[in-house]
Amino acid sequence: ELTEQNLQQELQLSQNVLVVVSFWADWSDASKQVTSDLEQIAGQMGGQFQLAKASTDTAKQVAAAFRVQSVPAVFALLGGR
């Protein structure tokens, strides 16, 4: 789970590997389905990318940093951006 506490760590990780960030919310079935689908894809891809999941309900500062306005929202980070 992506939080304010480990955001910098995930950004550092993206220097070397693609990090896909999936924002979801408890009240959004669509966002939970997208996140579940990405979990399956990440497993099938054998570590070709890292999936970071963030709840807009609990990681509000992270969602604000990514300017998330609705869910589902998915971002790809590479090279620290």
C-alpha positions as CSV (number, residue, x, y, z in Angstrom):
1,E,0.0,0.0,0.0
2,L,1.4,3.4,-1.0
3,T,1.4,5.9,1.8
4,E,2.9,9.3,2.6
5,Q,5.6,7.4,4.5
6,N,6.8,5.3,1.6
7,L,6.1,7.6,-1.4
8,Q,9.8,8.7,-1.7
9,Q,10.9,5.0,-1.6
10,E,8.6,4.2,-4.5
11,L,9.9,7.2,-6.4
12,Q,13.4,6.0,-5.9
13,L,12.4,2.5,-7.0
14,S,11.1,4.0,-10.2
15,Q,14.6,5.0,-11.1
16,N,15.3,1.3,-12.0
17,V,11.9,-0.3,-12.6
18,L,8.5,0.8,-13.9
19,V,6.2,1.6,-11.0
20,V,2.4,1.5,-11.7
21,V,0.4,3.4,-9.2
22,S,-3.3,2.5,-8.9
23,F,-5.6,4.7,-6.9
24,W,-8.8,3.2,-5.5
25,A,-11.5,3.8,-2.9
26,D,-13.7,1.5,-0.9
27,W,-16.8,2.9,-2.4
28,S,-15.7,2.5,-6.0
29,D,-16.2,-1.0,-7.4
30,A,-14.6,0.0,-10.7
31,S,-11.4,1.2,-9.0
32,K,-11.2,-2.0,-6.9
33,Q,-11.6,-4.1,-10.1
34,V,-8.9,-2.1,-12.0
35,T,-6.5,-2.6,-9.0
36,S,-7.3,-6.3,-8.9
37,D,-6.7,-6.6,-12.6
38,L,-3.4,-4.8,-12.3
39,E,-2.4,-7.2,-9.4
40,Q,-3.0,-10.2,-11.7
41,I,-1.1,-8.6,-14.6
42,A,1.8,-7.8,-12.3
43,G,1.9,-11.4,-11.2
44,Q,1.8,-12.7,-14.8
45,M,4.6,-10.2,-15.9
46,G,7.1,-11.7,-13.5
47,G,8.4,-8.5,-11.9
48,Q,8.6,-6.4,-15.1
49,F,6.9,-3.7,-13.1
50,Q,6.1,-2.9,-9.5
51,L,2.5,-2.2,-8.5
52,A,1.8,0.4,-5.9
53,K,-1.8,0.7,-4.6
54,A,-3.1,3.8,-2.9
55,S,-6.4,4.3,-1.2
56,T,-7.8,7.8,-1.8
57,D,-9.5,7.4,1.6
58,T,-6.4,6.9,3.6
59,A,-3.5,8.3,1.5
60,K,-5.1,11.7,0.8
61,Q,-1.8,13.6,0.6
62,V,-0.5,11.0,-2.0
63,A,-3.7,11.4,-4.0
64,A,-3.3,15.2,-3.9
65,A,0.3,15.0,-5.0
66,F,-0.8,13.0,-8.1
67,R,-3.8,15.4,-8.5
68,V,-6.3,12.5,-8.4
69,Q,-9.8,13.8,-8.9
70,S,-11.6,10.6,-9.5
71,V,-11.0,6.8,-9.3
72,P,-10.0,4.6,-10.8
73,A,-6.8,6.5,-11.6
74,V,-3.6,4.8,-12.8
75,F,-0.2,6.4,-13.2
76,A,3.1,5.0,-14.5
77,L,6.4,6.2,-12.9
78,L,9.8,5.7,-14.5
79,G,13.0,7.6,-13.9
80,G,11.6,9.1,-10.7
81,R,8.6,10.8,-12.5
